[in-house]
Structure formats: structure tokens, C-alpha cells
Amino acid sequence: MSRQGMKVYKILNASPGIEDWGTPQWHLILALFFSYASSFLCIIKGVKSVGKVVYVTALGPFVLLVVILIRSLFLEGSTDGIIMYLKPDLSKLLSYQIWLEAAMQVFYSLGPVWGGVTTIASYHKFRGNILKNTMIIVAVHTFSNCLCGLVVFSILGFLAHEAGLSITEVAESGPGLVFLVYPEFLTRLPLPQIWAVIFFSMLFMVGLDSQSSASCYFL
């Protein structure tokens, strides 16, 4: 296992494998209970309450992402990361793995044919313009992905500049990006506690939004 992978296991206090259950992590149990309770309150009145919650959980992350992006642009090396992000390597298009990862990202983040999406769509007007709504959703989805990419690579550019490494060496996918790279970036900002609250509030709202939509399937 890589050094970064070992850090992730240590931070998450994960067991070596499924055969080793380990001991209960009470802080994770309380966090899980809080997440379920929040989801319950969001869907307690069905689609009506979900529709009101979405105004906050869907728009809030965009505002917080813009705030983090603006702050990161004032850091040295951030422009190098953005240039790398906006300057594609077209030779990578010959790799089927790139297309596979892209398809997985689209299906995961856009959520087509998910039960929750289908359930919410059933409340749409019978003669509504579904084509227009679909185009809006895809456009917003594309914009959000581009915005997230700018935020991620601006931060990676800064961290690479600080460490004297290339951006590819600093880049980390999966939980390592959220639990290692971002927290390390936040600790180097003035008033890191405030930025940590902003960042993890954004993650909570994104997760709550996805969970509430999925829960609508059972309404």
C-alpha cells in the first residue's frame, strides 16, 4: 500500500480488512446518527419539504466553492494548477480507462435513472417541457464539474508549489483528496478553523442533497 493510502487508513482508523471488524468508533456512530436524523427531517413532509431543503443544499455548495476558489487564486502556484487543468493532454483520449472514468463520473454525479430522480420527476407537470429541463440540468451539471475542477487544481497547484513537487505527484484521488489534500490546504490558510467549517459544511450539504433525493424513492 502506498504512503498516501496508509495515511488514509490511519485518519479513518480503518481495519486492515473485512475479516477484522475492529472496535466501534463512537464519533462515527454519532456522525451517522446525525446524518440519518438530518435526512429524516428533510423528507418528513415528502417532496414539499425536500423541495425547500434543496434551495439550500443545492445552491449552498456553489457559493462555498466560489469562495474557496477566489481565496485559492491568491496563493502562489494556483495558476499553474489551473493551467494544467485547462490544457488537456489529447493523447489520453486514446486510453479506454479515461472514457470509463468519465462515464462513471457522469452516471454518479448526474444520477440518470436513479429511483429518487424518477420519483421527483413524477411530480412534474404532465405537459411540461421535459427537454428544456433536461438541458438545464445537464448544463448546470457540466458547470459544477468545471467549477470543482478549477477549485481542485488551484489547490493542487498551491500545494505542489509549497512542496516543490509536480502537480501529478501531489494529486490524490478518492478519500485521500478529501481527508488529506484539502485539510492540509486549509491548515495553511489564515483562520483555518473558519475555512474548515466552510469546506466540511459544503461536503455535508452535498451529501445531504444526494441522500434526500435518494430517500424520495421510498416516499
C-alpha angles and dihedrals in degrees: 000000000000123000091250090051091053090052090053092051091049094048093046091040087226122177120245093252147341090275090064109064095183122195127310114272102218095193089057091047091053091046090051091049090050090050093050091046091051091050090049092053091048095055099031091109097035123235092348094064093039090054091055094046092051090064087067103031094045100041098034097068091052091055092047092047091053090049092051092045093052091049093048093051089067091060124093115259095019092110090056089058093048091049090052090049094049095042104072125203100229092193088072089068088075090066115090089206090067091054091046092052091046092051091049091050093050095048093044098047100032093042102207117186091010114148093237093051091048092049094050091046089056088071091059119111111274093234096034122133099261093172092058092047091049092052091049092050093049091047093050090046092053092047092050092050091050091048092050089049091054091050094047097047095043088056093044090051091054094047091047090051092050094048096041091236135121119266092245089058092052096043115105127181131206122016090343090071093054100036101034114021099039096044090048089052092048093053089060094057126088111263093013092182091065093048090047090054090049094048099045091042086058091051091048093051092049091050093044091050092052093044094049092050092049091048090057087073089074096046 
